Amino acid sequence: MTTSEVTAIIPVFNDRTALERAIPESLAVLSTITDQFEVIVAEDGSTDGSAELVREYEVRDIHVKLLHSRERLGRGTALNRAISQANGPIVCYYDVDLATDMQHLPQLIDEIRKGADIATGSRLLPESDIRRTESREIASRSYNFLVRSILGSSLCDHQCGFKAFNKAKILPVLPKIRSNHWFWDTELLVRAQRAGFKVTEFPVRWRAGRGTTVRVKDVFGMGSSILRLWWQIHVSKD
C-alpha cells in the first residue's frame, strides 16, 4: 500500500457533473500541499454514472480511489466508512460542489499538522465571505444558535462541509455517532468537544451551490436532531 500523508474524501450521491470539476481541482490543489496524498470518492449508491467516472480516473491516476456502495448508506455512514479506510494520518473532506473555496485547503491541512485534532471552515465568523439566499442565512444562524445554546458547543458553524481530522484521534468517536446523514457534522463536533479534543475554526470564502433550498421539514428536522442528541448525551448517557 502506498503511504499517504493526506487523504481527501469527497462524499457523492448522483454528482457526476460536479465530479468532473471536483476531481481534477482536488488533484491540482493537493499536489501543492504534499506529494503523498489520495482522493477517496465516497460514492453512495449513485445511479447517474458517478462511479463509472471515478473508475476512469482510477485508471489514469494512482491518487484517485473509488469507495462504492451499491445501496444508499447516507452521507454520515459513507463518511465513517471512508475515514476508517483512509490511508493518511490526516483526513479531510469537502463537498463535491466545492462551495468552500479550495484556496483554504492548505490551511485546513496545516491546522492538523500544527496539532489540532479537528479543523473546520466557518461561514459564520465575522471575516467569512459568503453568498447565499436570505432564507438559508436565517436558517443557518438559527440552527447554529440552537446547537450552541442546547448542546454547549463553542463553535460558530457546525455544518460547513469542509473539515479535517487527526485520524487516530477521531476513529474512536465514529462508532458513537448515531446520525447517518446531514447531522453527522454537528454530532461529531459536539462529541469531540465534550471529549476534550482541540477543534480549530477559521473563516472561509463560500458560495452556495445551485439548486440548494431550505424546506420547512428541514427546519423541523434540525430541531429534532438537536434535541435527540441532547437526550443521548444527558439522559441515556450515550
N, C-alpha and C positions, 0 to 999 in steps of 0.2 A: 504494500500500500504506500502510495506517495505521501510524504509528510507535508502537511499544510499548516501554516500559522493562522490563517483566517478562513473560516467557512461563511459564505454569504448564502442565505436562504431566501428564495422568492416563492411565497405561497401563491398558488394559481388555481383558479377554477374557471374554465372557459374563457381564457385570456390570451388566446393565440396572437391577436393583433398587438396587444400591449407587449407581449414577449418579444416580438420582432424588434422592438426598440430596447427593451429592458436587458436582454442577454448581452448584446454587443456593448451597450453602455456599461454594464456591470464589469465585463472583461476589461474594458479600457480603463476604468477608474481603479479597479482593484490592482491592476498591474502597476499602477503608480504608487501603491501603498506597500506591496510586498510581492516577491517573486513566488511565494509559496501560498497559494490560495486555491479554493474550489468554490464553484457556484452550484448549489443544490436547488433544483426547481422542484418544490414540493407540490406536485400536480395531483389535485384532489378530485378524481372522478370526472374529469372534463370529457366533453363529447364533441368539441369543436376542432380537434386536431392539435391541441396544445402539446400532448405527449409526443406526437409524431414530429413536431417541430423541434422539440428538445432533443429527441433521438438523432436528428440530423446534425445538431450542434455537437452532440457527444462524439460522433464520428470524426468531426473536424478539429475539435479542441479538447484536450485532456482535462481541462479545468472544469468542464461542464458535466454535471451528473443529473440524471432524471430519477426522482423518487416518486414512483407512480402508485396510485391507488385505484383499483377498479371500481370501488364504490365511494360515495361521498363520505368522508370522515368528519368534516367540519374543520374550519381554519385552525382552531386551537389544537385539535388532535393531530392535524397534519404538521403543525409546528413542533409539537412534542416529539413526534416521530423523527422529524428531520434533525432536530437538535441532538437527539440521542445518537443518531448515526453520523453526525458531523465528525470530520477528521481533525479539524483545527481546534486548538485550545481557546481561541477567540471565535465566537459565533455571533453573527449579526443577521438581521432580516429586515427587509423593507418591502413595501407594497409594490406590486408589479406595474402600477401606473406611474411610478416614480414621482408621486405627488410631492414628496420631500426632495428638494434639490440635491443631486448626487455630489455637489461640491462639499457637502457636510460629511461624506463618508470617511475621509481621512480623520476628522476629529472624532467621529463615533468610535473608530478603532483605537485611536490614541488614548481615549479616556480609559479603555480597558487595559491598554499597555501601561498606563500610569497608575493602575491599582484599583480602579472602580470595579465592582462586581457586576453592575448593570449600568449602561449608559442609554439615555433615551432623548430623542429630539422632542422639542416642545413648540407647539403652535400658540401657546398662551402666555409666554413670557413677554415683558414689555418690548424686548428687542426683536421678537419674532416678526417675520414678514409673511403674512398670509393673505390669501384671497379666496373667499367663498361666500355663499349666499347668507343673508341675514338670518334666515331660519336655522341654518346649520351652525352659525356662530352662537346664537342664543342657546340652542340645544346642547352644544359642546360645553359652553361655560356653565350652564345649569348642571349638567351631568358631573363635571369635574368638581364643582362646588359641593355636590352631594357626596361624592367619594371622599373628599377631604373632611367634610363635617361628620359623616356617619362612620366611615371606615378609618379615620385618623391618619390618612396619608398626608405627607408634606409636599407632594408634587403638584405641579400646576396642570399638567396634561398627561393623562393615563393612556389615551387611545391612539397616539401618534404611531403610525406603522413604520417606525424607524428606530430600531433598538439593537443593542449589542450586549453580549454576556461573557463572563468568565465561565466557560462550560463546566469546569469542575465544581464551581460553587453552585451553579444553577441546577445541575442534574438532580440533586436530592429534593428540590422543590417541585419538580414537574409532576411526580405522582400525586401530589396533594391538590393539584388544580382540577377542579370539577368541570369548569366550563370547556366546551369543545368548539366554541365559535368565537364571536367578536369580543365577549367579555374576558377572554383569556388574558389579554394585555393587562387589564386592570387587576384581575385576580393575582397574576404573577407579581406585579409591582407591590401590591398591598402585602402579600405573604412574604415577599423578600424584605420589605422594610420591617415587618414585625420580627423577622429572623435576624435583624441587625445588619443586613447587607448594606454596603456602600453604593448608593444609587446617585448617579450624576445626570442632571437635566440641563440641556443647553438649547438656546433659540435656533430656529431653522427658518429657511425660506420654503414656503409650502403653497401649492396651488391645488385646489380641489379637482379631482378627476371628473371627466364627463359622465353625465347620467347618474350622479350620486344625489340622492334625495333623503330627506328625513320624514318618516311617516309616523302617524300618531301611535301605531302599535310599537314602533321602535322606542319611542319615549317611555311608554309603559314598561317595555322590556328592560330598559335601562334601570328604572327604579326597582323593579322586582329582583333583578340580578344583584343590585347593591344590598338590598335587604336580606336576600338569601345568603350572601357571603357573610354579612354581619352575624346572622344566626349561626352559620357554620363555625365561625371563629369564637363567638362569645357564649353560645348556648351549648351546641353539640361538641365544641372544643376540637373541631377537625383542623 
